[in-house]
């Protein structure tokens, strides 16, 4: 008599094999499926190839609208060729990356921020595509993130140097070295943002940051965006009320429908610059439209200006009375609204944690909103200005540090007031 343990029949079946026919069952033997093995490793594109393709796509996407606008303008004059349109588009594309053009009338360095925003967005997407192509998605590897961003930056810098050589062959002179280095830096930083988000490195750093720091950065970024939106609305209102002047300026070129369409597209490319200038006007420092000029709420001093639709919405004089109070109070109200929203968010988080929101945690977050908003708006103000040639138009745009300081004080103070008032009212209600 033999004793059989429960696992012996299973072992016997394993010995017979999955394809053996059980005793007493008729029919052909069952086909044994092939052993399922692990899928082979997915092949990834080489880093250099992926970076060159992604950088080239980003460059073409940002260059094409500029070339189209300038080609329409040249088409109206009957003097432009396809090569001239390509060269002019490359010049405008370089100008959108803050690469100055040396012309007969002086340096041209006023970057169209619409082209800049388009290029930065496409470079961010290039960082995403390269990270995916080399298999670094979700890997949270800082090394592969830096490698993807650097590869895109190097490829973008090479394209910038080639574009500078093309422009200098039959137009304004551009330094290929400066163009290559500038575009390499811009491409590396922008692609690094996309690569960090794709690989998960950005999430790791965000999780490790203290909550007051995260909330303060978020509040400052929202405050800067709201002030820029307010500036855009004010600039749009000014252009709408002076729309006749803008239409007269465009019609004065006598370039036909195609030329006027090109001028309109060029004006739209500089619309973000005007929005930044208008935000600087609301904050107080204002901006300049030439050497020894000032456009602010308390003073408007401008001389003869070129016939550009860009300057059609300039105020005629200083603002006084209730208008001045409303203009100066708007940034403070924005800061207070941001502080109120910040306090409500932190109160909800504290309620979810079943804890009480401390004054220190609230006020530290609100105090950080001012420096963040100042840094962002100061950088935008610096990027929005530049020379429009030599002579009196060598200084156009706001002064970056003045805008940053004003935004820090106004937004930071308003955020502290709004956050403290919201916390006090919440405790009273509780």
ROVOFI-303352 format. One line per field, with one value per residue (C-alpha): residue number from 1; residue in one letter; x, y, z. Coordinates in nm, 4 decimals. Layout:
% residues N
n	NUM:...
res	a:...
u	X:...
v	Y:...
w	Z:...
This chain:
% residues 430
n	1:2:3:4:5:6:7:8:9:10:11:12:13:14:15:16:17:18:19:20:21:22:23:24:25:26:27:28:29:30:31:32:33:34:35:36:37:38:39:40:41:42:43:44:45:46:47:48:49:50:51:52:53:54:55:56:57:58:59:60:61:62:63:64:65:66:67:68:69:70:71:72:73:74:75:76:77:78:79:80:81:82:83:84:85:86:87:88:89:90:91:92:93:94:95:96:97:98:99:100:101:102:103:104:105:106:107:108:109:110:111:112:113:114:115:116:117:118:119:120:121:122:123:124:125:126:127:128:129:130:131:132:133:134:135:136:137:138:139:140:141:142:143:144:145:146:147:148:149:150:151:152:153:154:155:156:157:158:159:160:161:162:163:164:165:166:167:168:169:170:171:172:173:174:175:176:177:178:179:180:181:182:183:184:185:186:187:188:189:190:191:192:193:194:195:196:197:198:199:200:201:202:203:204:205:206:207:208:209:210:211:212:213:214:215:216:217:218:219:220:221:222:223:224:225:226:227:228:229:230:231:232:233:234:235:236:237:238:239:240:241:242:243:244:245:246:247:248:249:250:251:252:253:254:255:256:257:258:259:260:261:262:263:264:265:266:267:268:269:270:271:272:273:274:275:276:277:278:279:280:281:282:283:284:285:286:287:288:289:290:291:292:293:294:295:296:297:298:299:300:301:302:303:304:305:306:307:308:309:310:311:312:313:314:315:316:317:318:319:320:321:322:323:324:325:326:327:328:329:330:331:332:333:334:335:336:337:338:339:340:341:342:343:344:345:346:347:348:349:350:351:352:353:354:355:356:357:358:359:360:361:362:363:364:365:366:367:368:369:370:371:372:373:374:375:376:377:378:379:380:381:382:383:384:385:386:387:388:389:390:391:392:393:394:395:396:397:398:399:400:401:402:403:404:405:406:407:408:409:410:411:412:413:414:415:416:417:418:419:420:421:422:423:424:425:426:427:428:429:430
res	x:x:x:x:x:x:x:x:x:x:x:x:x:x:x:x:x:x:x:x:x:x:x:x:x:x:x:x:x:x:x:x:x:x:x:x:x:x:x:x:x:x:x:x:x:x:x:x:x:x:x:x:x:x:x:x:x:x:x:x:x:x:x:x:x:x:x:x:x:x:x:x:x:x:x:x:x:x:x:x:x:x:x:x:x:x:x:x:x:x:x:x:x:x:x:x:x:x:x:x:x:x:x:x:x:x:x:x:x:x:x:x:x:x:x:x:x:x:x:x:x:x:x:x:x:x:x:x:x:x:x:x:x:x:x:x:x:x:x:x:x:x:x:x:x:x:x:x:x:x:x:x:x:x:x:x:x:x:x:x:x:x:x:x:x:x:x:x:x:x:x:x:x:x:x:x:x:x:x:x:x:x:x:x:x:x:x:x:x:x:x:x:x:x:x:x:x:x:x:x:x:x:x:x:x:x:x:x:x:x:x:x:x:x:x:x:x:x:x:x:x:x:x:x:x:x:x:x:x:x:x:x:x:x:x:x:x:x:x:x:x:x:x:x:x:x:x:x:x:x:x:x:x:x:x:x:x:x:x:x:x:x:x:x:x:x:x:x:x:x:x:x:x:x:x:x:x:x:x:x:x:x:x:x:x:x:x:x:x:x:x:x:x:x:x:x:x:x:x:x:x:x:x:x:x:x:x:x:x:x:x:x:x:x:x:x:x:x:x:x:x:x:x:x:x:x:x:x:x:x:x:x:x:x:x:x:x:x:x:x:x:x:x:x:x:x:x:x:x:x:x:x:x:x:x:x:x:x:x:x:x:x:x:x:x:x:x:x:x:x:x:x:x:x:x:x:x:x:x:x:x:x:x:x:x:x:x:x:x:x:x:x:x:x:x:x:x:x:x:x:x:x:x:x:x:x:x:x:x:x:x:x:x:x:x:x:x:x:x:x:x:x:x:x:x:x:x:x:x:x
u	0.0000:0.1446:0.0671:0.0294:0.0743:-0.1515:0.1254:0.2291:-0.0468:0.0517:0.4143:0.3168:0.1209:0.4205:0.6363:0.3910:0.3841:0.0977:0.0445:0.0013:-0.3432:-0.5047:-0.5906:-0.9290:-0.9736:-0.9871:-0.8710:-0.5468:-0.2934:-0.3393:-0.0993:0.1397:0.1615:0.5019:0.6648:0.5903:0.9121:0.9702:0.9412:1.2712:1.3969:1.2613:1.5184:1.5614:1.6770:2.0317:2.0461:2.2152:1.9623:1.6633:1.7978:1.8723:1.5270:1.3478:1.5544:1.5054:1.1294:1.1208:1.3275:1.1134:0.7904:0.9083:1.0719:0.7826:0.5351:0.8086:0.9105:0.5463:0.4823:0.7961:0.7375:0.3916:0.5484:0.8143:0.5574:0.3673:0.6796:0.7596:1.1255:1.1338:1.2441:1.2087:1.5691:1.5098:1.2027:1.4016:1.6817:1.4424:1.2590:1.5892:1.6734:1.3393:1.3770:1.7174:1.5775:1.3087:1.5909:1.7447:2.0196:2.0727:2.0949:2.3492:2.1818:2.2824:2.0754:2.2170:2.1585:1.8113:1.7503:1.3792:1.2723:0.9153:0.7987:0.5295:0.8072:0.9976:0.6998:0.6430:1.0097:1.0202:0.7069:0.8445:1.1765:0.9929:0.8163:1.1517:1.2797:0.9707:1.0175:1.3889:1.3326:1.0736:1.2883:1.5843:1.3641:1.4016:1.0291:0.9422:1.2960:1.3590:1.7219:1.8874:2.1723:1.9476:1.7445:2.0557:2.1762:1.8487:1.8372:2.2030:2.1700:1.8736:2.0605:2.3713:2.1655:1.9650:2.2823:2.4256:2.1087:2.1357:2.4939:2.3930:2.1031:2.3418:2.5696:2.2702:2.1473:2.4923:2.5407:2.2940:2.1451:2.2237:2.5368:2.4940:2.7659:2.7488:2.9300:2.6874:2.3892:2.5106:2.5828:2.2587:2.0408:2.2288:2.1578:1.7927:1.7466:1.9079:1.6978:1.3684:1.4272:1.5338:1.1876:1.0193:1.2716:1.2410:0.8643:0.8831:1.1452:0.9799:1.2748:1.0600:0.8076:1.0829:1.2101:0.8565:0.7792:1.0951:1.0262:0.8537:0.4830:0.5199:0.7773:0.5554:0.2517:0.4451:0.5919:0.2486:0.0912:0.3678:0.3423:-0.0349:0.0047:0.2515:0.0192:-0.2789:-0.0823:0.0293:-0.3308:-0.4369:-0.1648:-0.2837:-0.6399:-0.5312:-0.3192:-0.6045:-0.8408:-0.5930:-0.5447:-0.9220:-0.9893:-0.7114:-0.7888:-0.8225:-0.4614:-0.3400:-0.5388:-0.3992:-0.0454:-0.0945:-0.2617:0.0180:0.2604:0.0779:0.1805:-0.1479:-0.3419:-0.0494:0.1822:-0.0754:-0.1350:0.2394:0.2550:-0.0401:0.1310:0.4508:0.2481:0.0848:0.4313:0.5088:0.1728:0.3218:0.5870:0.3126:0.1359:0.4509:0.4969:0.1360:0.1831:0.4888:0.2742:0.0159:0.2850:0.4279:0.7765:0.6391:0.8583:1.0606:1.0128:1.3500:1.6357:1.5268:1.1588:0.9127:0.5599:0.4131:0.0984:0.2555:0.4454:0.4276:0.7292:0.7854:0.9307:0.8885:0.8119:0.8356:0.5123:0.4654:0.1301:0.3225:0.3017:-0.0604:-0.1997:0.0379:-0.1376:-0.1638:-0.0722:-0.0476:-0.3409:-0.4895:-0.7884:-0.9860:-0.8176:-0.4776:-0.6202:-0.7784:-0.4591:-0.2403:-0.4916:-0.5260:-0.1936:-0.2628:-0.6060:-0.4494:-0.2048:-0.4833:-0.6904:-0.3923:-0.3352:-0.7014:-0.6928:-0.3683:-0.5168:-0.8289:-0.6168:-0.4005:-0.7097:-0.8504:-0.5207:-0.5121:-0.8720:-0.7867:-0.4943:-0.7203:-0.4805:-0.4936:-0.3313:-0.0541:0.0145:0.3769:0.2951:0.0441:0.2534:0.5709:0.3821:0.2243:0.5569:0.7194:0.4589:0.6062:0.9661:0.8472:0.6148:0.8877:1.1418:0.9071:0.7849:1.1364:1.2594:0.9657:1.0348:1.4009:1.3143:1.0551:1.2904:1.5785:1.7102:1.5230:1.8348:2.0795:2.0140:1.7182:1.5509:1.8422:1.6331:1.2842:1.0944:1.0873:1.3781:1.3795:1.4951:1.2477:0.9571:1.0834:1.1078:0.7641:0.6034:0.7767:0.6488:0.3000:0.2216:0.3938:0.2206:-0.1173:-0.0746:0.0129:-0.2908:-0.5266:-0.3957:-0.4017:-0.7552:-0.8825:-0.7246:-0.8624:-1.2159:-1.1979:-1.1028:-1.3817:-1.6288:-1.4974
v	0.0000:0.3338:0.6720:0.9563:1.3145:1.5820:1.7295:1.4007:1.3980:1.7510:1.6495:1.3488:1.5690:1.7959:1.4939:1.3743:1.7209:1.9482:1.7743:1.4187:1.2643:1.1750:0.8057:0.7050:1.0152:0.9472:1.1780:1.3086:1.4476:1.8128:2.0567:2.2096:2.5870:2.7338:2.8531:3.2212:3.4079:3.7647:4.0113:4.1241:4.4654:4.7524:4.9162:5.2880:5.5595:5.6928:6.0073:6.2176:6.1238:6.1819:6.5189:6.6366:6.5404:6.6977:7.0177:7.0470:7.0103:7.2758:7.5149:7.4706:7.5159:7.8469:7.9697:7.9040:8.1709:8.4348:8.3482:8.3570:8.7018:8.8539:8.6826:8.8448:9.1827:9.1295:8.9937:9.3215:9.5108:9.2679:9.2479:8.9349:8.5918:8.2591:8.2754:8.6245:8.5013:8.2096:8.4432:8.7009:8.4271:8.3010:8.6553:8.6939:8.3489:8.4397:8.7697:8.5755:8.4065:8.7422:8.7263:9.0882:9.1772:9.4375:9.6569:9.9786:10.1840:10.0137:9.6961:9.5438:9.3496:9.3819:9.0176:8.9301:8.7399:8.5522:8.3837:8.3292:8.1626:7.9371:7.8358:7.7633:7.5514:7.3480:7.3025:7.1767:6.9246:6.8324:6.7420:6.5246:6.3459:6.2806:6.1437:5.9032:5.8064:5.7012:5.5086:5.7455:5.8010:5.7591:5.6476:5.9405:5.9476:6.2908:6.1764:6.0785:6.3957:6.6112:6.4058:6.4544:6.8290:6.8814:6.6887:6.9011:7.2168:7.1255:7.0382:7.3591:7.5638:7.4148:7.5098:7.8617:7.8979:7.7774:8.0246:8.3076:8.2170:8.2131:8.5532:8.7097:8.5943:8.8491:9.0572:9.1947:9.0612:8.8118:8.6528:8.2744:8.2122:8.4209:8.2720:7.9184:7.9724:8.1611:7.9025:7.6206:7.7738:7.8411:7.4948:7.3185:7.5001:7.4643:7.1011:7.0327:7.1341:6.8862:6.6125:6.6546:6.6252:6.3165:6.1300:6.2171:6.4120:6.7238:6.5292:6.4014:6.7529:6.8825:6.6094:6.6849:7.0590:7.1860:7.2610:7.6368:7.6634:7.4805:7.6862:8.0129:7.9361:7.8423:8.1585:8.3811:8.2241:8.2712:8.6339:8.7012:8.5444:8.7442:9.0698:8.9876:8.9124:9.2455:9.4153:9.2435:9.3540:9.7127:9.7137:9.5664:9.8323:10.1062:9.9728:9.9334:10.2922:10.4053:10.1548:10.4269:10.5321:10.1728:10.1257:10.4508:10.3400:10.0067:10.1713:10.4300:10.1648:10.1381:9.7759:9.6213:9.3473:9.1035:9.3641:9.4813:9.1197:9.0805:9.3984:9.2767:8.9425:9.1192:9.3399:9.0306:8.8828:9.1820:9.1720:8.9881:9.2618:9.5218:9.3145:9.3101:9.6850:9.7436:9.5307:9.7407:10.0501:9.9143:9.8306:10.1829:10.1765:10.2068:10.1730:10.3719:10.4169:10.5733:10.7408:10.9935:10.8977:10.7590:10.6226:10.5797:10.6797:10.9997:11.1007:11.0520:11.1921:11.0662:11.2215:11.1434:10.7755:10.5565:10.4744:10.1331:9.9912:9.8805:10.2368:10.3083:10.2565:10.4807:10.7048:11.0721:11.1961:11.1105:10.9608:11.1581:11.1435:10.8244:10.6757:10.6898:10.5339:10.2507:10.1814:10.1758:9.9716:9.6963:9.5180:9.5381:9.3828:9.1074:9.0335:9.0287:8.7922:8.5588:8.5661:8.4872:8.1900:8.0696:8.0821:7.8948:7.6242:7.5823:7.5730:7.2889:7.1000:7.1499:7.0313:6.7180:6.6550:6.7209:6.9875:7.3581:7.5942:7.7823:8.1470:8.0704:7.8239:8.0640:8.3800:8.2112:8.0858:8.4278:8.6066:8.3855:8.4851:8.8353:8.7372:8.4702:8.7127:8.9763:8.7375:8.6221:8.9690:9.1124:8.8420:8.9056:9.2799:9.2264:8.9879:9.2246:9.5176:9.5898:9.8365:9.9231:10.0560:10.3247:10.6788:10.7604:10.4212:10.2384:10.1921:10.0481:9.8657:9.8560:9.8210:9.4677:9.5300:9.8134:9.5933:9.3093:9.5335:9.6855:9.3444:9.2088:9.4890:9.5241:9.1568:9.0419:9.3011:9.2302:8.8544:8.8920:9.1128:8.8815:8.5657:8.7144:8.8503:8.5154:8.3250:8.5713:8.5513:8.1721:8.1572:8.3955:8.1781:7.8674
w	0.0000:-0.1050:0.0256:-0.2250:-0.1135:-0.2656:-0.4783:-0.6393:-0.9091:-1.0084:-1.0345:-1.2404:-1.4778:-1.5056:-1.5916:-1.8558:-2.0098:-2.0969:-2.4312:-2.2960:-2.3303:-1.9981:-1.9572:-2.0901:-2.3129:-2.6843:-2.9589:-3.0945:-2.8570:-2.7687:-2.9346:-2.6895:-2.7329:-2.7756:-2.4616:-2.4030:-2.3630:-2.2589:-2.5477:-2.6817:-2.5746:-2.7763:-2.9972:-2.9399:-3.1740:-3.1374:-2.9279:-3.1968:-3.4646:-3.2382:-3.1243:-3.4782:-3.6032:-3.3061:-3.3172:-3.6926:-3.6551:-3.3845:-3.5969:-3.9091:-3.7134:-3.5660:-3.8896:-4.1264:-3.9976:-3.9993:-4.3551:-4.4669:-4.3156:-4.4650:-4.7996:-4.8202:-4.7538:-5.0212:-5.2645:-5.2554:-5.3623:-5.6419:-5.5383:-5.3259:-5.4389:-5.2665:-5.1458:-5.0080:-4.8197:-4.6762:-4.5720:-4.4221:-4.2341:-4.0930:-3.9801:-3.8049:-3.6524:-3.5092:-3.3836:-3.1979:-3.0027:-2.8981:-3.1614:-3.2779:-3.6464:-3.7537:-4.0173:-4.1910:-3.9468:-3.6379:-3.4357:-3.4445:-3.1252:-3.0436:-3.0344:-3.1431:-2.8376:-3.0308:-3.2295:-2.9054:-2.7384:-3.0397:-3.0478:-2.6738:-2.6964:-2.9855:-2.8067:-2.5002:-2.7182:-2.8731:-2.5271:-2.4786:-2.8114:-2.7615:-2.4097:-2.5446:-2.8440:-2.6292:-2.3835:-2.0881:-2.0310:-1.6640:-1.5775:-1.3397:-1.4476:-1.4189:-1.6425:-1.9308:-1.8834:-1.9126:-2.2084:-2.3984:-2.3271:-2.4156:-2.7418:-2.8487:-2.7496:-2.9493:-3.2581:-3.2252:-3.1862:-3.5064:-3.6917:-3.5521:-3.6740:-4.0216:-4.0255:-3.9313:-4.2216:-4.4574:-4.3382:-4.3557:-4.7145:-4.8519:-4.5705:-4.2260:-4.0647:-3.7823:-3.5711:-3.6268:-3.2988:-3.0986:-3.2805:-3.2194:-2.8501:-2.7876:-2.9561:-2.7857:-2.4448:-2.5269:-2.6755:-2.3802:-2.1208:-2.3050:-2.3994:-2.0418:-1.9207:-2.1526:-2.0826:-1.7047:-1.7216:-1.9437:-1.7433:-1.4114:-1.2724:-1.2369:-1.0311:-0.8032:-0.7336:-0.6846:-0.4310:-0.2360:-0.2168:0.0999:0.0698:0.1420:-0.1363:-0.3842:-0.2957:-0.3070:-0.6494:-0.7808:-0.6436:-0.7823:-1.1267:-1.1306:-1.0209:-1.3023:-1.5585:-1.4327:-1.4516:-1.8051:-1.8979:-1.7485:-1.9501:-2.2670:-2.1983:-2.1374:-2.4533:-2.6564:-2.5244:-2.6117:-2.9650:-3.0069:-2.9054:-3.1364:-3.4082:-3.6671:-3.6135:-3.6479:-3.9685:-4.1067:-4.0267:-4.2028:-4.5032:-4.5302:-4.6544:-4.9899:-5.0253:-5.1366:-4.9699:-4.9442:-4.7960:-4.5439:-4.4422:-4.3882:-4.1793:-3.9729:-3.9077:-3.8037:-3.5674:-3.4169:-3.3618:-3.1379:-2.9550:-2.6508:-2.6247:-2.6028:-2.3363:-2.1231:-2.1706:-2.0685:-1.7548:-1.6724:-1.7204:-1.4745:-1.2187:-1.2307:-1.3904:-1.7435:-2.0500:-2.3000:-2.6733:-2.7328:-2.5538:-2.2885:-2.3215:-2.0673:-2.0792:-1.7321:-1.5469:-1.4150:-1.7286:-2.1029:-2.2845:-2.6396:-2.9481:-3.3149:-3.3632:-3.6721:-3.8530:-3.6916:-3.5770:-3.2685:-3.1308:-3.2240:-2.8723:-2.6765:-2.4207:-2.5037:-2.1571:-1.7866:-1.5993:-1.3107:-1.0806:-1.0472:-1.3515:-1.1822:-0.8659:-1.0654:-1.2602:-0.9502:-0.7474:-1.0085:-0.9349:-0.5597:-0.6109:-0.8182:-0.5377:-0.2798:-0.4935:-0.5309:-0.1550:-0.0912:-0.3284:-0.1723:0.1780:0.0687:-0.0917:0.2176:0.4380:0.2291:0.2547:0.6313:0.6600:0.4603:0.6957:0.9980:1.1151:1.1769:0.9285:1.1050:1.0408:0.9651:0.6897:0.5353:0.5499:0.4230:0.1172:0.0582:0.1023:-0.1624:-0.4204:-0.4498:-0.5372:-0.7811:-0.9603:-0.9628:-1.1083:-1.3835:-1.4776:-1.4639:-1.6993:-1.9331:-1.9286:-2.0113:-2.2943:-2.4411:-2.4975:-2.7276:-2.9840:-3.3029:-3.4708:-3.3734:-3.2575:-3.0382:-3.0858:-2.9256:-2.6066:-2.6431:-2.3713:-1.9895:-1.7481:-1.6117:-1.2549:-1.2046:-1.3125:-1.0940:-0.7870:-0.8419:-0.8924:-0.5811:-0.3609:-0.5029:-0.5542:-0.2370:-0.0209:-0.1768:-0.1361:0.2319:0.2940:0.1077:0.2737:0.6241:0.5788:0.4519:0.7412:0.9961:0.8527:0.8422:1.2100:1.2982:1.1118:1.2880
